[in-house]
Amino acid sequence: MDPNQNKQNRGDGQKPQNFGQNIMIIIIAAVLSMFLMSWGSDMMRDRSEEEVSYDQFYEMVESGEVESVNIGDWQISISVKADSKNYSPLIHYYTVRVEGDEQFVPMLLQSGVTINQQKPDTTGFIWDILIGLVLPFIFIFLIMNFMMRRMGGSGGIMGVGKSNAKMYMEKETGVTFADVAGEDEAKESLVEIVDFLHNPGKYRSIGAKLPKGALLVGPPGTGKTLLAKAVAGEAKVPFYSLSGSDFVEMFVGVGASRVRDLFKQANNTAPCIIFIDEIDAIGKSRDSRYGGNDERENTLNQLLSEMDGFDPGRGIMVLGATNRPEILDPALLRPGRFDRRVIVEKPDLKGRVNILKVHAKDVKLDETVNFDEIALATSGAVGADLANMMNEAAIMAVKNGRKAVSQQDLFEAVEVVLVGKEKKDRILSKEERRIVSYHEVGHALIAAVQKDAEPVQKITIVPRTMGALGYVMQVPEEEKYLLSKKELWARLVTAFGGRAAEELVFDSITTGASNDIEQATDMARAMVTQYGMSEEFGVMGLAKTQDQYLTGRTVLNCSEETAAQIDQVVKEMLKKAYEEALQILSENRGVMDEIAAYLIEKETITGKEFMEIYRRVKGISEPGTEAAEEETVAAGTAAEAQAEGPEEP
């Protein structure tokens, strides 16, 4: 059935969740600052002072309520007597001074008012500045500093341009080459770097220089970061680790400043290693195809300048990691920057066995465990997948009350990682169980009949959490790096086994074959456009691969007319493969019925049980027996006789 039946599309380009919160903080800070300034101004205005008119001032003096006055340049401050009836002694009254009033001083002296000459008072002016400008500025500074810390800035505003690389001193990475398995070629490429950091003298004596940089390239999960930490652990030098996104901020110039600070720190602790993970975040090509970004380009220019500027003899090594090398700027990849490109590929069969052994060091295993069989069943898995499978197997062993992990636990863990956990609570109707059973047996039967197909390991109709209502597990007898046209065709016919079985038995079709159809279409299109396996186009290349280490998707490199012809050729190939699947199942209808009935009863059968029923119904002897050898000899003799043809009379 379709393992991706319920798969939903999820976008990766989501906005940061705290973006709206940061905007809200800015708005609140601005409003509070305006409030502070307004409050400060109002407080200065309302500071227990009251202005009186000049005529009213004369009346206060004549009525004997004024005790003293302070005469300033432009105003007169009035202090009233404590026993004043009409004015409060707690309020400082003032009036505007009128120039040219000759009666002013005699009137004050006659009324017994003390006259003081007022000195310039700067206290109010300073207080105005403090309340109106300094305090709001301090408040805004604190708010911005708080925001910078929330956005990941190093040390707030004062540290916004500083590098926030995490530094591990000497052996603190805790990783050596012994912890990295399945990447022997990549390790070999990095051993020289470690040796140079240990023994720079023997290289300098012959005139050799340490490469300035090495770029680790490969699919996700293959161990690029682990390899970089292993280099630092083996070299026993300081190791600066950070991600390419750590350089990117909302403020212009921050990225370049952080690059400068990073290399300044590295110069102070040389010899050392700088590791920039996901370097494509700042190293994108400055080509207009990928869009312009001044801040990112400034950061990239600073990185290029720093890598050109430091002395390789000091022992500073820059390691970068990416799974999108095709989008990196050419200036970053030229000799003198990243001199070496270390390919960290998906591990082969031997590599997967070694990876499983590394992750099983701390896991208790019983005598049934065979890593070779698990490695064969996990073709295409990377180190992260295998580590996850080993952990899942240990969890299953504990759940089942066992003291050690068995081979069965490992195979179940493989299934959990690839197709999800069993959904035992999902109950299919009787009719759906029959449809699913025939669908899966159709796949398995065609695989058994075709000699170029991979052997069947397991058939199940137990639903899985990733959407599959059932599936057939096929495990190759040996790992292959090349696939022949016959093998691809066998896979194509096998993919249609489920749909063909539904049509043949139920005279109807369901949605269960959607993933089978998708896989078959992709395979047929690749045979036509990439592998040159069609008579119509021959060896003509019609597609290019993009994102080799991520999606591996292809883009047609031809005209619209040719693309239409490709569609027609692919359609004919799929039709022919489907007809062949129908024919094979029609010829083996009795076998299919018996195996399907057994699968409905048992829900899950092994490849061995499947082949025993197949041979019994077909009347084929078990391989390795005398009867099987006699059948093989007889078949060979018949083939020779057919090839020679009848004798002439």
SVG drawing of the C-alpha trace seen along z (x, -y; Angstrom):
<svg xmlns="http://www.w3.org/2000/svg" viewBox="-15 -106 79 144">
<polyline fill="none" stroke="black" stroke-width="0.4" points="0.0,0.0 1.0,-3.6 3.4,-4.4 3.0,-8.1 -0.8,-8.1 -1.4,-10.5 1.7,-12.6 1.2,-16.3 3.3,-19.1 5.0,-21.3 6.9,-24.4 10.4,-25.0 10.4,-28.8 8.4,-29.7 8.9,-33.2 10.5,-33.3 7.9,-33.0 9.3,-35.9 9.2,-38.4 5.8,-39.8 6.9,-39.9 10.0,-42.0 7.8,-44.5 5.5,-44.8 8.4,-45.5 9.6,-48.3 6.2,-49.9 5.8,-49.7 9.3,-51.2 8.5,-54.1 5.2,-54.8 6.8,-54.6 9.6,-56.9 7.2,-59.5 5.3,-59.2 8.4,-59.8 9.3,-62.9 5.8,-64.3 5.8,-63.5 9.1,-65.2 8.0,-68.3 4.7,-68.5 6.6,-67.9 8.9,-70.8 5.9,-73.0 4.0,-72.0 6.9,-72.2 5.0,-74.3 5.4,-77.6 2.7,-80.2 3.0,-83.3 1.3,-86.5 0.8,-89.7 3.0,-92.8 0.0,-94.8 -0.9,-91.9 2.7,-91.9 2.4,-95.6 -0.8,-94.8 1.0,-92.0 3.8,-94.5 1.4,-97.3 -0.7,-94.9 2.5,-93.8 2.4,-90.2 5.8,-90.0 8.8,-89.2 11.6,-89.2 12.2,-89.2 15.0,-87.8 15.5,-89.9 16.8,-88.1 17.5,-89.0 14.0,-88.5 11.8,-87.5 11.3,-88.4 10.9,-85.5 8.5,-86.4 8.6,-84.9 5.5,-85.7 5.3,-86.0 4.4,-83.0 1.3,-84.8 0.0,-85.8 -3.7,-85.5 -4.2,-85.5 -1.1,-83.6 0.5,-80.3 4.1,-80.4 4.7,-76.9 4.3,-78.2 7.1,-80.1 5.4,-83.0 7.1,-84.9 6.4,-87.7 8.0,-89.0 10.3,-91.9 9.4,-95.3 12.4,-97.4 12.3,-101.2 10.1,-101.1 11.7,-103.8 9.2,-103.4 10.0,-99.7 12.9,-99.8 11.7,-102.7 8.3,-100.9 10.0,-97.7 12.3,-99.6 9.3,-101.6 7.3,-98.4 10.3,-96.7 10.8,-94.0 14.3,-92.4 15.8,-92.7 18.2,-90.0 20.1,-89.9 19.3,-86.4 22.2,-84.3 21.7,-82.4 19.9,-79.1 21.0,-76.2 19.4,-73.5 16.0,-73.7 17.7,-73.6 19.8,-70.6 16.8,-68.8 14.8,-69.5 17.6,-67.9 17.8,-65.0 14.1,-64.3 13.4,-65.1 16.4,-63.5 18.8,-61.4 16.3,-59.2 14.3,-58.3 17.6,-57.5 18.7,-55.2 15.3,-53.5 15.5,-53.0 19.0,-51.7 17.9,-49.1 15.0,-48.0 17.2,-47.6 19.8,-45.7 17.1,-43.3 15.9,-42.8 19.3,-42.1 19.8,-39.4 16.5,-37.8 17.5,-37.9 20.7,-36.0 23.1,-39.0 26.4,-38.4 26.4,-40.5 23.6,-42.9 24.1,-46.1 27.7,-46.5 28.5,-43.0 26.4,-42.9 29.4,-42.8 31.3,-40.2 31.6,-36.6 29.4,-34.1 31.3,-31.1 31.4,-28.3 35.0,-27.4 36.2,-24.0 39.6,-23.9 41.9,-21.0 40.2,-17.7 36.8,-19.2 35.1,-18.1 35.3,-14.5 35.4,-13.1 38.2,-11.3 38.5,-9.5 37.7,-6.3 34.1,-7.6 33.7,-8.2 33.0,-5.1 31.9,-4.5 33.8,-7.5 37.3,-6.2 38.1,-8.3 37.0,-11.5 39.0,-10.7 42.1,-10.0 41.7,-13.4 41.7,-15.1 44.5,-13.1 47.1,-15.3 45.6,-18.4 45.9,-16.9 49.4,-15.8 50.3,-19.3 48.9,-20.8 50.9,-18.3 54.2,-18.4 54.3,-21.7 58.1,-21.6 58.4,-18.6 56.0,-20.3 57.6,-23.7 61.1,-22.2 60.1,-21.0 58.1,-24.2 54.6,-22.8 51.9,-25.0 48.8,-24.0 45.6,-24.3 43.7,-27.3 40.4,-25.6 38.6,-22.3 34.9,-22.1 33.0,-19.0 30.2,-18.2 27.6,-15.6 23.9,-14.7 22.4,-15.5 23.2,-13.0 26.5,-11.6 28.6,-13.0 30.2,-16.2 30.0,-18.0 31.2,-14.8 34.2,-14.7 35.1,-18.3 35.0,-17.7 37.1,-14.6 39.7,-16.7 39.8,-19.1 39.9,-16.2 42.8,-14.5 44.7,-17.7 44.2,-18.8 43.9,-22.5 41.2,-25.0 38.1,-24.4 35.7,-27.3 32.3,-26.0 29.4,-28.1 26.8,-28.1 26.6,-30.3 23.4,-31.8 25.2,-33.1 26.7,-35.8 23.4,-37.1 21.5,-39.7 19.0,-42.4 21.6,-45.2 23.8,-46.1 27.5,-45.4 27.1,-43.0 28.0,-39.9 31.3,-41.4 32.1,-42.6 31.6,-39.1 33.8,-37.6 36.6,-40.1 36.2,-39.3 36.2,-35.5 39.5,-35.6 41.0,-38.0 40.2,-35.4 41.6,-32.6 44.9,-34.5 45.3,-34.9 44.9,-31.1 46.6,-29.8 47.1,-27.0 43.3,-26.3 40.4,-25.2 37.4,-27.3 34.3,-25.3 31.5,-27.0 28.5,-24.7 25.9,-25.3 28.3,-27.8 25.8,-28.3 23.9,-30.7 26.6,-33.3 28.4,-31.9 25.7,-32.0 26.8,-33.0 26.6,-36.8 24.9,-35.9 21.6,-37.6 19.9,-34.2 19.8,-33.7 18.7,-37.2 20.8,-40.0 21.4,-40.7 23.8,-43.5 24.4,-42.3 25.1,-38.7 27.4,-39.8 29.3,-42.1 29.7,-39.2 31.0,-37.0 33.4,-39.7 34.8,-40.0 35.2,-36.2 37.0,-36.1 39.3,-38.9 40.1,-37.3 40.9,-33.9 43.3,-35.7 44.8,-37.8 45.9,-35.3 49.3,-33.5 48.9,-29.8 52.1,-29.2 50.3,-30.1 48.2,-27.0 44.7,-28.4 42.5,-25.9 39.0,-26.8 36.5,-23.9 33.2,-24.5 30.2,-22.1 27.3,-22.2 24.9,-20.0 24.4,-22.7 27.9,-23.2 26.3,-24.2 25.1,-27.6 28.4,-28.7 30.2,-31.7 33.1,-30.7 35.5,-33.0 34.9,-30.9 35.9,-27.7 39.0,-28.8 42.5,-27.6 43.7,-29.8 40.3,-29.8 38.8,-26.3 41.6,-24.4 40.1,-21.0 36.7,-19.5 36.1,-16.5 33.1,-14.4 31.2,-12.8 29.0,-10.3 26.3,-7.9 28.2,-4.8 28.5,-1.6 27.8,1.9 31.0,2.2 30.7,-1.4 27.1,-0.7 28.4,2.4 31.2,0.3 28.7,-2.5 26.4,0.1 29.4,1.4 30.3,-2.0 26.8,-2.8 26.5,0.7 29.6,0.2 27.4,-0.6 24.5,1.6 24.1,5.2 23.6,7.6 22.6,11.2 24.1,14.0 21.5,13.6 22.6,10.2 24.1,10.1 25.1,6.6 25.7,7.7 22.0,8.6 21.0,5.3 23.4,3.4 22.0,5.1 18.5,4.1 19.4,0.4 20.9,-0.5 20.9,-4.3 20.8,-4.9 23.2,-7.5 25.0,-7.5 22.2,-9.4 19.6,-6.9 21.7,-3.9 22.2,-5.5 18.5,-6.1 17.8,-2.4 20.2,-1.1 18.6,-3.3 15.1,-2.2 16.2,1.5 17.5,0.9 14.2,-0.7 12.2,2.2 14.3,4.7 13.5,2.9 9.9,2.6 9.7,6.4 11.4,7.2 14.7,8.5 18.2,7.8 19.9,7.6 19.1,6.5 18.2,9.3 18.2,9.4 14.5,9.2 14.6,6.0 17.0,4.5 14.8,5.5 11.8,4.0 13.8,0.8 14.6,0.6 10.9,0.8 10.0,-1.8 12.5,-4.3 11.5,-3.6 7.7,-3.1 6.8,-4.0 5.3,-2.0 2.5,0.5 -1.0,-0.9 -2.6,2.0 -5.6,0.0 -6.6,-0.5 -9.1,2.2 -9.6,2.7 -12.8,4.2 -12.8,7.7 -13.0,6.5 -10.2,4.0 -8.0,6.7 -8.5,8.8 -7.6,5.9 -4.5,5.0 -3.5,8.6 -3.8,9.2 -2.1,5.9 1.0,6.8 1.1,10.4 1.0,9.0 4.2,7.0 5.9,10.0 4.8,12.6 6.1,10.5 9.4,10.0 9.7,13.8 9.0,14.6 11.4,12.2 15.1,13.3 16.4,9.7 14.2,8.6 15.4,8.4 14.3,11.2 11.4,10.7 12.2,10.4 8.8,9.8 5.1,9.2 2.7,7.5 -0.8,6.0 -0.4,4.3 -0.9,0.6 1.9,-1.8 2.0,-5.3 3.5,-6.8 0.3,-6.0 1.1,-2.5 -1.7,0.1 0.8,2.8 4.2,3.2 6.7,5.7 10.3,5.5 12.8,6.6 16.5,7.1 19.2,7.4 21.6,10.4 24.5,8.0 25.0,4.3 25.1,2.9 26.4,-0.5 25.1,0.0 21.7,1.1 21.2,2.7 18.3,1.9 16.8,5.3 17.0,4.7 15.3,1.3 12.6,2.8 12.0,5.6 11.5,2.8 9.1,1.1 7.0,4.2 7.1,5.0 5.8,1.5 2.7,2.2 2.1,5.6 -0.3,4.2 -2.5,2.3 -2.5,5.3 -3.6,7.7 -6.5,5.4 -7.8,5.2 -7.3,9.0 -9.0,10.2 -11.6,7.5 -12.2,6.1 -11.7,2.7 -8.9,0.4 -8.3,-1.7 -6.3,-4.7 -3.7,-2.4 -1.4,-2.3 -0.7,-6.1 2.8,-5.9 3.6,-2.9 2.5,-4.9 4.6,-7.9 7.7,-5.8 7.2,-4.0 6.7,-7.2 9.9,-8.8 11.8,-5.6 10.6,-5.5 11.3,-9.2 14.8,-8.8 15.4,-5.8 14.4,-8.1 16.0,-11.4 19.0,-10.5 20.1,-6.9 19.7,-6.8 17.6,-3.6 14.9,-4.4 14.9,-3.6 13.3,-6.9 16.0,-9.2 18.9,-6.8 21.9,-8.2 20.7,-11.8 20.8,-13.6 17.6,-15.4 17.7,-16.4 20.1,-17.9 20.3,-17.1 19.8,-19.9 20.4,-19.8 22.4,-16.7 22.9,-16.1 19.4,-17.3 16.4,-16.5 18.3,-15.2 15.5,-16.5 16.0,-16.9 15.1,-19.6 14.4,-19.0 17.0,-20.4 15.1,-20.4 12.5,-22.1 8.7,-22.0 8.2,-19.8 10.8,-17.3 9.3,-17.4 5.9,-16.4 7.6,-13.5 9.2,-12.4 5.8,-12.3 4.5,-10.0 7.5,-7.7 7.2,-7.4 3.5,-6.7 4.2,-3.9 6.8,-2.4 4.4,-2.4 1.6,-0.9 3.9,2.0 5.2,2.6 1.6,2.7 0.5,5.2 3.5,7.4 2.5,7.3 -1.0,8.4 0.3,11.2 2.6,12.6 -0.2,12.5 -2.7,14.1 -0.3,17.0 0.2,17.4 -3.3,16.8 -3.5,20.0 -0.3,19.1 -1.5,15.6 -4.8,16.8 -3.1,19.3 -0.5,16.8 -3.1,14.1 -5.4,16.3 -2.4,17.2 -1.5,13.6 -5.0,12.6 -4.9,15.2 -1.4,14.4 -1.2,10.6 2.6,10.9 4.7,13.6 8.4,13.9 10.2,14.2 11.0,17.8 7.4,18.7 6.4,16.9 8.9,18.8 7.9,22.2 4.2,21.7 5.3,20.5 7.5,23.5 4.9,25.9 2.1,24.6 4.4,24.4 5.9,27.8 9.4,26.5 11.9,28.3 13.9,26.5 17.2,25.1 20.2,27.3 18.3,30.6 18.9,33.4 15.5,32.8 16.3,29.1 19.6,30.0 17.8,32.5 15.3,29.9 18.1,27.4 19.9,30.0 16.6,30.9 15.8,27.2 19.3,26.7 19.0,29.7 15.7,28.5 17.1,25.0 20.0,26.5 17.7,28.7 15.5,25.6 18.5,23.6 19.9,26.4 16.5,26.9 15.2,30.2 17.5,32.4 17.2,32.5 15.8,35.8"/>
</svg>
